[in-house]
Amino acid sequence: MISPAEFVSQVRRELQKVTWPTKNETFGMTAAVVVMIVCAMIYFSAADAVIYYTINKLLGL
């Protein structure tokens, strides 16, 4: 078992190895996620509408 001071020291050393994204990279990744969410929303809304329409026609509603 290591001491708390040694643990904190190791954590700091590991954090120095992390490559943090730049502001532009963060914006780009966020934009990509938003675009994918909108695409998924459109796809699932269309699929839901088709299924709803088909079931209504099959049941004669």
N, CA, C and O atoms as a Maestro MAE file, in Angstrom:
{
 s_m_m2io_version
 :::
 2.0.0
}

f_m_ct {
 s_m_title
 :::
 protein
 m_atom[244] {
  # First column is atom index #
  i_m_mmod_type
  r_m_x_coord
  r_m_y_coord
  r_m_z_coord
  i_m_residue_number
  s_m_chain_name
  s_m_pdb_residue_name
  s_m_pdb_atom_name
  i_m_atomic_number
  :::
  1 25 0.856 -1.175 0.000 1 A "MET " " N  " 7
  2 3 0.000 0.000 0.000 1 A "MET " " CA " 6
  3 2 0.899 1.234 0.000 1 A "MET " " C  " 6
  4 15 1.884 1.309 0.734 1 A "MET " " O  " 8
  5 25 0.530 2.203 -0.849 2 A "ILE " " N  " 7
  6 3 1.344 3.413 -0.923 2 A "ILE " " CA " 6
  7 2 0.722 4.506 -0.072 2 A "ILE " " C  " 6
  8 15 -0.465 4.468 0.253 2 A "ILE " " O  " 8
  9 25 1.538 5.465 0.275 3 A "SER " " N  " 7
  10 3 1.059 6.565 1.108 3 A "SER " " CA " 6
  11 2 0.224 7.529 0.263 3 A "SER " " C  " 6
  12 15 0.360 7.573 -0.959 3 A "SER " " O  " 8
  13 25 -0.641 8.299 0.928 4 A "PRO " " N  " 7
  14 3 -1.440 9.285 0.180 4 A "PRO " " CA " 6
  15 2 -0.577 10.292 -0.586 4 A "PRO " " C  " 6
  16 15 -0.930 10.692 -1.695 4 A "PRO " " O  " 8
  17 25 0.543 10.698 -0.004 5 A "ALA " " N  " 7
  18 3 1.432 11.659 -0.675 5 A "ALA " " CA " 6
  19 2 2.011 11.054 -1.952 5 A "ALA " " C  " 6
  20 15 2.098 11.734 -2.974 5 A "ALA " " O  " 8
  21 25 2.403 9.794 -1.903 6 A "GLU " " N  " 7
  22 3 2.942 9.116 -3.082 6 A "GLU " " CA " 6
  23 2 1.852 8.956 -4.148 6 A "GLU " " C  " 6
  24 15 2.112 9.111 -5.342 6 A "GLU " " O  " 8
  25 25 0.642 8.648 -3.708 7 A "PHE " " N  " 7
  26 3 -0.484 8.527 -4.635 7 A "PHE " " CA " 6
  27 2 -0.725 9.836 -5.376 7 A "PHE " " C  " 6
  28 15 -0.875 9.839 -6.598 7 A "PHE " " O  " 8
  29 25 -0.764 10.946 -4.645 8 A "VAL " " N  " 7
  30 3 -0.977 12.259 -5.252 8 A "VAL " " CA " 6
  31 2 0.154 12.572 -6.229 8 A "VAL " " C  " 6
  32 15 -0.083 13.118 -7.306 8 A "VAL " " O  " 8
  33 25 1.358 12.232 -5.856 9 A "SER " " N  " 7
  34 3 2.520 12.455 -6.721 9 A "SER " " CA " 6
  35 2 2.376 11.671 -8.024 9 A "SER " " C  " 6
  36 15 2.654 12.200 -9.101 9 A "SER " " O  " 8
  37 25 1.950 10.428 -7.932 10 A "GLN " " N  " 7
  38 3 1.760 9.606 -9.127 10 A "GLN " " CA " 6
  39 2 0.637 10.155 -10.009 10 A "GLN " " C  " 6
  40 15 0.744 10.162 -11.235 10 A "GLN " " O  " 8
  41 25 -0.421 10.608 -9.380 11 A "VAL " " N  " 7
  42 3 -1.539 11.179 -10.143 11 A "VAL " " CA " 6
  43 2 -1.074 12.408 -10.905 11 A "VAL " " C  " 6
  44 15 -1.405 12.567 -12.080 11 A "VAL " " O  " 8
  45 25 -0.315 13.273 -10.258 12 A "ARG " " N  " 7
  46 3 0.187 14.479 -10.930 12 A "ARG " " CA " 6
  47 2 1.081 14.122 -12.110 12 A "ARG " " C  " 6
  48 15 0.998 14.750 -13.166 12 A "ARG " " O  " 8
  49 25 1.933 13.120 -11.938 13 A "ARG " " N  " 7
  50 3 2.810 12.699 -13.035 13 A "ARG " " CA " 6
  51 2 1.998 12.168 -14.211 13 A "ARG " " C  " 6
  52 15 2.314 12.454 -15.366 13 A "ARG " " O  " 8
  53 25 0.960 11.400 -13.923 14 A "GLU " " N  " 7
  54 3 0.120 10.859 -14.992 14 A "GLU " " CA " 6
  55 2 -0.655 11.968 -15.703 14 A "GLU " " C  " 6
  56 15 -0.808 11.932 -16.924 14 A "GLU " " O  " 8
  57 25 -1.143 12.951 -14.944 15 A "LEU " " N  " 7
  58 3 -1.886 14.048 -15.554 15 A "LEU " " CA " 6
  59 2 -1.005 14.886 -16.477 15 A "LEU " " C  " 6
  60 15 -1.500 15.480 -17.434 15 A "LEU " " O  " 8
  61 25 0.281 14.938 -16.200 16 A "GLN " " N  " 7
  62 3 1.193 15.684 -17.068 16 A "GLN " " CA " 6
  63 2 1.363 14.994 -18.417 16 A "GLN " " C  " 6
  64 15 1.742 15.638 -19.395 16 A "GLN " " O  " 8
  65 25 1.088 13.690 -18.483 17 A "LYS " " N  " 7
  66 3 1.201 12.927 -19.723 17 A "LYS " " CA " 6
  67 2 -0.028 13.091 -20.616 17 A "LYS " " C  " 6
  68 15 0.015 12.753 -21.798 17 A "LYS " " O  " 8
  69 25 -1.110 13.603 -20.060 18 A "VAL " " N  " 7
  70 3 -2.357 13.736 -20.812 18 A "VAL " " CA " 6
  71 2 -2.228 14.846 -21.840 18 A "VAL " " C  " 6
  72 15 -1.715 15.927 -21.548 18 A "VAL " " O  " 8
  73 25 -2.701 14.563 -23.053 19 A "THR " " N  " 7
  74 3 -2.750 15.576 -24.103 19 A "THR " " CA " 6
  75 2 -4.161 16.119 -24.145 19 A "THR " " C  " 6
  76 15 -5.084 15.431 -24.582 19 A "THR " " O  " 8
  77 25 -4.332 17.342 -23.693 20 A "TRP " " N  " 7
  78 3 -5.656 17.940 -23.633 20 A "TRP " " CA " 6
  79 2 -6.004 18.519 -24.996 20 A "TRP " " C  " 6
  80 15 -5.126 19.048 -25.676 20 A "TRP " " O  " 8
  81 25 -7.273 18.431 -25.414 21 A "PRO " " N  " 7
  82 3 -7.654 18.978 -26.718 21 A "PRO " " CA " 6
  83 2 -7.633 20.501 -26.716 21 A "PRO " " C  " 6
  84 15 -7.850 21.149 -25.693 21 A "PRO " " O  " 8
  85 25 -7.364 21.047 -27.893 22 A "THR " " N  " 7
  86 3 -7.378 22.499 -28.030 22 A "THR " " CA " 6
  87 2 -8.827 22.981 -28.114 22 A "THR " " C  " 6
  88 15 -9.758 22.182 -28.213 22 A "THR " " O  " 8
  89 25 -8.995 24.288 -28.073 23 A "LYS " " N  " 7
  90 3 -10.330 24.872 -28.158 23 A "LYS " " CA " 6
  91 2 -10.989 24.508 -29.487 23 A "LYS " " C  " 6
  92 15 -12.176 24.183 -29.527 23 A "LYS " " O  " 8
  93 25 -10.216 24.562 -30.575 24 A "ASN " " N  " 7
  94 3 -10.755 24.221 -31.896 24 A "ASN " " CA " 6
  95 2 -11.141 22.748 -31.982 24 A "ASN " " C  " 6
  96 15 -12.179 22.414 -32.554 24 A "ASN " " O  " 8
  97 25 -10.324 21.872 -31.423 25 A "GLU " " N  " 7
  98 3 -10.643 20.447 -31.431 25 A "GLU " " CA " 6
  99 2 -11.912 20.172 -30.630 25 A "GLU " " C  " 6
  100 15 -12.754 19.375 -31.044 25 A "GLU " " O  " 8
  101 25 -12.045 20.833 -29.484 26 A "THR " " N  " 7
  102 3 -13.238 20.656 -28.659 26 A "THR " " CA " 6
  103 2 -14.477 21.132 -29.403 26 A "THR " " C  " 6
  104 15 -15.510 20.463 -29.381 26 A "THR " " O  " 8
  105 25 -14.381 22.282 -30.062 27 A "PHE " " N  " 7
  106 3 -15.510 22.799 -30.828 27 A "PHE " " CA " 6
  107 2 -15.864 21.849 -31.967 27 A "PHE " " C  " 6
  108 15 -17.041 21.576 -32.203 27 A "PHE " " O  " 8
  109 25 -14.868 21.351 -32.666 28 A "GLY " " N  " 7
  110 3 -15.107 20.436 -33.785 28 A "GLY " " CA " 6
  111 2 -15.772 19.149 -33.339 28 A "GLY " " C  " 6
  112 15 -16.710 18.676 -33.981 28 A "GLY " " O  " 8
  113 25 -15.294 18.582 -32.249 29 A "MET " " N  " 7
  114 3 -15.884 17.340 -31.751 29 A "MET " " CA " 6
  115 2 -17.314 17.572 -31.262 29 A "MET " " C  " 6
  116 15 -18.189 16.731 -31.470 29 A "MET " " O  " 8
  117 25 -17.546 18.706 -30.618 30 A "THR " " N  " 7
  118 3 -18.897 19.032 -30.149 30 A "THR " " CA " 6
  119 2 -19.838 19.206 -31.331 30 A "THR " " C  " 6
  120 15 -20.970 18.723 -31.301 30 A "THR " " O  " 8
  121 25 -19.384 19.883 -32.359 31 A "ALA " " N  " 7
  122 3 -20.204 20.077 -33.562 31 A "ALA " " CA " 6
  123 2 -20.522 18.728 -34.209 31 A "ALA " " C  " 6
  124 15 -21.648 18.509 -34.656 31 A "ALA " " O  " 8
  125 25 -19.550 17.834 -34.263 32 A "ALA " " N  " 7
  126 3 -19.775 16.514 -34.857 32 A "ALA " " CA " 6
  127 2 -20.822 15.737 -34.067 32 A "ALA " " C  " 6
  128 15 -21.673 15.069 -34.656 32 A "ALA " " O  " 8
  129 25 -20.766 15.817 -32.760 33 A "VAL " " N  " 7
  130 3 -21.741 15.123 -31.916 33 A "VAL " " CA " 6
  131 2 -23.134 15.700 -32.137 33 A "VAL " " C  " 6
  132 15 -24.105 14.951 -32.248 33 A "VAL " " O  " 8
  133 25 -23.240 17.021 -32.200 34 A "VAL " " N  " 7
  134 3 -24.544 17.656 -32.414 34 A "VAL " " CA " 6
  135 2 -25.113 17.243 -33.768 34 A "VAL " " C  " 6
  136 15 -26.302 16.939 -33.868 34 A "VAL " " O  " 8
  137 25 -24.283 17.226 -34.814 35 A "VAL " " N  " 7
  138 3 -24.744 16.824 -36.142 35 A "VAL " " CA " 6
  139 2 -25.223 15.376 -36.121 35 A "VAL " " C  " 6
  140 15 -26.261 15.066 -36.704 35 A "VAL " " O  " 8
  141 25 -24.489 14.487 -35.462 36 A "MET " " N  " 7
  142 3 -24.898 13.085 -35.390 36 A "MET " " CA " 6
  143 2 -26.203 12.927 -34.621 36 A "MET " " C  " 6
  144 15 -27.035 12.096 -34.984 36 A "MET " " O  " 8
  145 25 -26.391 13.702 -33.577 37 A "ILE " " N  " 7
  146 3 -27.642 13.646 -32.811 37 A "ILE " " CA " 6
  147 2 -28.807 14.100 -33.669 37 A "ILE " " C  " 6
  148 15 -29.871 13.481 -33.646 37 A "ILE " " O  " 8
  149 25 -28.621 15.172 -34.424 38 A "VAL " " N  " 7
  150 3 -29.687 15.666 -35.302 38 A "VAL " " CA " 6
  151 2 -29.998 14.632 -36.380 38 A "VAL " " C  " 6
  152 15 -31.167 14.401 -36.688 38 A "VAL " " O  " 8
  153 25 -28.981 14.008 -36.954 39 A "CYS " " N  " 7
  154 3 -29.205 12.968 -37.965 39 A "CYS " " CA " 6
  155 2 -29.976 11.791 -37.372 39 A "CYS " " C  " 6
  156 15 -30.906 11.282 -37.998 39 A "CYS " " O  " 8
  157 25 -29.599 11.359 -36.178 40 A "ALA " " N  " 7
  158 3 -30.303 10.259 -35.521 40 A "ALA " " CA " 6
  159 2 -31.742 10.651 -35.221 40 A "ALA " " C  " 6
  160 15 -32.654 9.840 -35.381 40 A "ALA " " O  " 8
  161 25 -31.951 11.887 -34.788 41 A "MET " " N  " 7
  162 3 -33.304 12.362 -34.488 41 A "MET " " CA " 6
  163 2 -34.169 12.325 -35.741 41 A "MET " " C  " 6
  164 15 -35.315 11.881 -35.688 41 A "MET " " O  " 8
  165 25 -33.634 12.786 -36.863 42 A "ILE " " N  " 7
  166 3 -34.393 12.781 -38.116 42 A "ILE " " CA " 6
  167 2 -34.695 11.345 -38.545 42 A "ILE " " C  " 6
  168 15 -35.823 11.034 -38.926 42 A "ILE " " O  " 8
  169 25 -33.695 10.477 -38.483 43 A "TYR " " N  " 7
  170 3 -33.875 9.077 -38.882 43 A "TYR " " CA " 6
  171 2 -34.946 8.393 -38.034 43 A "TYR " " C  " 6
  172 15 -35.857 7.767 -38.577 43 A "TYR " " O  " 8
  173 25 -34.846 8.506 -36.715 44 A "PHE " " N  " 7
  174 3 -35.800 7.818 -35.849 44 A "PHE " " CA " 6
  175 2 -37.190 8.439 -35.932 44 A "PHE " " C  " 6
  176 15 -38.186 7.731 -35.781 44 A "PHE " " O  " 8
  177 25 -37.278 9.727 -36.164 45 A "SER " " N  " 7
  178 3 -38.590 10.358 -36.353 45 A "SER " " CA " 6
  179 2 -39.245 9.850 -37.632 45 A "SER " " C  " 6
  180 15 -40.440 9.557 -37.650 45 A "SER " " O  " 8
  181 25 -38.464 9.748 -38.697 46 A "ALA " " N  " 7
  182 3 -38.995 9.233 -39.961 46 A "ALA " " CA " 6
  183 2 -39.408 7.765 -39.816 46 A "ALA " " C  " 6
  184 15 -40.479 7.376 -40.282 46 A "ALA " " O  " 8
  185 25 -38.582 6.967 -39.184 47 A "ALA " " N  " 7
  186 3 -38.914 5.554 -38.978 47 A "ALA " " CA " 6
  187 2 -40.181 5.425 -38.141 47 A "ALA " " C  " 6
  188 15 -41.033 4.587 -38.437 47 A "ALA " " O  " 8
  189 25 -40.315 6.230 -37.119 48 A "ASP " " N  " 7
  190 3 -41.504 6.206 -36.278 48 A "ASP " " CA " 6
  191 2 -42.740 6.580 -37.083 48 A "ASP " " C  " 6
  192 15 -43.791 5.957 -36.929 48 A "ASP " " O  " 8
  193 25 -42.627 7.585 -37.935 49 A "ALA " " N  " 7
  194 3 -43.757 8.015 -38.756 49 A "ALA " " CA " 6
  195 2 -44.169 6.915 -39.733 49 A "ALA " " C  " 6
  196 15 -45.362 6.681 -39.926 49 A "ALA " " O  " 8
  197 25 -43.206 6.241 -40.347 50 A "VAL " " N  " 7
  198 3 -43.507 5.155 -41.281 50 A "VAL " " CA " 6
  199 2 -44.190 4.000 -40.548 50 A "VAL " " C  " 6
  200 15 -45.180 3.454 -41.034 50 A "VAL " " O  " 8
  201 25 -43.670 3.636 -39.400 51 A "ILE " " N  " 7
  202 3 -44.273 2.546 -38.626 51 A "ILE " " CA " 6
  203 2 -45.681 2.918 -38.177 51 A "ILE " " C  " 6
  204 15 -46.592 2.092 -38.247 51 A "ILE " " O  " 8
  205 25 -45.865 4.146 -37.719 52 A "TYR " " N  " 7
  206 3 -47.177 4.619 -37.279 52 A "TYR " " CA " 6
  207 2 -48.172 4.565 -38.436 52 A "TYR " " C  " 6
  208 15 -49.291 4.078 -38.279 52 A "TYR " " O  " 8
  209 25 -47.754 5.069 -39.602 53 A "TYR " " N  " 7
  210 3 -48.612 5.081 -40.782 53 A "TYR " " CA " 6
  211 2 -48.972 3.653 -41.195 53 A "TYR " " C  " 6
  212 15 -50.136 3.364 -41.474 53 A "TYR " " O  " 8
  213 25 -47.987 2.766 -41.234 54 A "THR " " N  " 7
  214 3 -48.210 1.378 -41.652 54 A "THR " " CA " 6
  215 2 -49.170 0.661 -40.711 54 A "THR " " C  " 6
  216 15 -50.084 -0.025 -41.168 54 A "THR " " O  " 8
  217 25 -48.977 0.808 -39.427 55 A "ILE " " N  " 7
  218 3 -49.861 0.143 -38.458 55 A "ILE " " CA " 6
  219 2 -51.277 0.693 -38.563 55 A "ILE " " C  " 6
  220 15 -52.241 -0.070 -38.496 55 A "ILE " " O  " 8
  221 25 -51.417 2.010 -38.726 56 A "ASN " " N  " 7
  222 3 -52.752 2.582 -38.881 56 A "ASN " " CA " 6
  223 2 -53.455 2.056 -40.130 56 A "ASN " " C  " 6
  224 15 -54.659 1.804 -40.099 56 A "ASN " " O  " 8
  225 25 -52.713 1.887 -41.234 57 A "LYS " " N  " 7
  226 3 -53.314 1.373 -42.458 57 A "LYS " " CA " 6
  227 2 -53.688 -0.114 -42.300 57 A "LYS " " C  " 6
  228 15 -54.741 -0.546 -42.770 57 A "LYS " " O  " 8
  229 25 -52.817 -0.887 -41.638 58 A "LEU " " N  " 7
  230 3 -53.108 -2.307 -41.432 58 A "LEU " " CA " 6
  231 2 -54.311 -2.524 -40.526 58 A "LEU " " C  " 6
  232 15 -55.091 -3.451 -40.744 58 A "LEU " " O  " 8
  233 25 -54.464 -1.690 -39.526 59 A "LEU " " N  " 7
  234 3 -55.578 -1.826 -38.588 59 A "LEU " " CA " 6
  235 2 -56.815 -1.086 -39.054 59 A "LEU " " C  " 6
  236 15 -57.871 -1.206 -38.432 59 A "LEU " " O  " 8
  237 25 -56.714 -0.329 -40.123 60 A "GLY " " N  " 7
  238 3 -57.857 0.396 -40.662 60 A "GLY " " CA " 6
  239 2 -58.297 1.563 -39.814 60 A "GLY " " C  " 6
  240 15 -59.484 1.883 -39.751 60 A "GLY " " O  " 8
  241 25 -57.351 2.195 -39.164 61 A "LEU " " N  " 7
  242 3 -57.709 3.346 -38.314 61 A "LEU " " CA " 6
  243 2 -57.632 4.643 -39.082 61 A "LEU " " C  " 6
  244 15 -57.900 5.707 -38.524 61 A "LEU " " O  " 8
  :::
 }
 m_bond[243] {
  # First column is bond index #
  i_m_from
  i_m_to
  i_m_order
  :::
  1 1 2 1
  2 2 3 1
  3 3 4 2
  4 3 5 1
  5 5 6 1
  6 6 7 1
  7 7 8 2
  8 7 9 1
  9 9 10 1
  10 10 11 1
  11 11 12 2
  12 11 13 1
  13 13 14 1
  14 14 15 1
  15 15 16 2
  16 15 17 1
  17 17 18 1
  18 18 19 1
  19 19 20 2
  20 19 21 1
  21 21 22 1
  22 22 23 1
  23 23 24 2
  24 23 25 1
  25 25 26 1
  26 26 27 1
  27 27 28 2
  28 27 29 1
  29 29 30 1
  30 30 31 1
  31 31 32 2
  32 31 33 1
  33 33 34 1
  34 34 35 1
  35 35 36 2
  36 35 37 1
  37 37 38 1
  38 38 39 1
  39 39 40 2
  40 39 41 1
  41 41 42 1
  42 42 43 1
  43 43 44 2
  44 43 45 1
  45 45 46 1
  46 46 47 1
  47 47 48 2
  48 47 49 1
  49 49 50 1
  50 50 51 1
  51 51 52 2
  52 51 53 1
  53 53 54 1
  54 54 55 1
  55 55 56 2
  56 55 57 1
  57 57 58 1
  58 58 59 1
  59 59 60 2
  60 59 61 1
  61 61 62 1
  62 62 63 1
  63 63 64 2
  64 63 65 1
  65 65 66 1
  66 66 67 1
  67 67 68 2
  68 67 69 1
  69 69 70 1
  70 70 71 1
  71 71 72 2
  72 71 73 1
  73 73 74 1
  74 74 75 1
  75 75 76 2
  76 75 77 1
  77 77 78 1
  78 78 79 1
  79 79 80 2
  80 79 81 1
  81 81 82 1
  82 82 83 1
  83 83 84 2
  84 83 85 1
  85 85 86 1
  86 86 87 1
  87 87 88 2
  88 87 89 1
  89 89 90 1
  90 90 91 1
  91 91 92 2
  92 91 93 1
  93 93 94 1
  94 94 95 1
  95 95 96 2
  96 95 97 1
  97 97 98 1
  98 98 99 1
  99 99 100 2
  100 99 101 1
  101 101 102 1
  102 102 103 1
  103 103 104 2
  104 103 105 1
  105 105 106 1
  106 106 107 1
  107 107 108 2
  108 107 109 1
  109 109 110 1
  110 110 111 1
  111 111 112 2
  112 111 113 1
  113 113 114 1
  114 114 115 1
  115 115 116 2
  116 115 117 1
  117 117 118 1
  118 118 119 1
  119 119 120 2
  120 119 121 1
  121 121 122 1
  122 122 123 1
  123 123 124 2
  124 123 125 1
  125 125 126 1
  126 126 127 1
  127 127 128 2
  128 127 129 1
  129 129 130 1
  130 130 131 1
  131 131 132 2
  132 131 133 1
  133 133 134 1
  134 134 135 1
  135 135 136 2
  136 135 137 1
  137 137 138 1
  138 138 139 1
  139 139 140 2
  140 139 141 1
  141 141 142 1
  142 142 143 1
  143 143 144 2
  144 143 145 1
  145 145 146 1
  146 146 147 1
  147 147 148 2
  148 147 149 1
  149 149 150 1
  150 150 151 1
  151 151 152 2
  152 151 153 1
  153 153 154 1
  154 154 155 1
  155 155 156 2
  156 155 157 1
  157 157 158 1
  158 158 159 1
  159 159 160 2
  160 159 161 1
  161 161 162 1
  162 162 163 1
  163 163 164 2
  164 163 165 1
  165 165 166 1
  166 166 167 1
  167 167 168 2
  168 167 169 1
  169 169 170 1
  170 170 171 1
  171 171 172 2
  172 171 173 1
  173 173 174 1
  174 174 175 1
  175 175 176 2
  176 175 177 1
  177 177 178 1
  178 178 179 1
  179 179 180 2
  180 179 181 1
  181 181 182 1
  182 182 183 1
  183 183 184 2
  184 183 185 1
  185 185 186 1
  186 186 187 1
  187 187 188 2
  188 187 189 1
  189 189 190 1
  190 190 191 1
  191 191 192 2
  192 191 193 1
  193 193 194 1
  194 194 195 1
  195 195 196 2
  196 195 197 1
  197 197 198 1
  198 198 199 1
  199 199 200 2
  200 199 201 1
  201 201 202 1
  202 202 203 1
  203 203 204 2
  204 203 205 1
  205 205 206 1
  206 206 207 1
  207 207 208 2
  208 207 209 1
  209 209 210 1
  210 210 211 1
  211 211 212 2
  212 211 213 1
  213 213 214 1
  214 214 215 1
  215 215 216 2
  216 215 217 1
  217 217 218 1
  218 218 219 1
  219 219 220 2
  220 219 221 1
  221 221 222 1
  222 222 223 1
  223 223 224 2
  224 223 225 1
  225 225 226 1
  226 226 227 1
  227 227 228 2
  228 227 229 1
  229 229 230 1
  230 230 231 1
  231 231 232 2
  232 231 233 1
  233 233 234 1
  234 234 235 1
  235 235 236 2
  236 235 237 1
  237 237 238 1
  238 238 239 1
  239 239 240 2
  240 239 241 1
  241 241 242 1
  242 242 243 1
  243 243 244 2
  :::
 }
}
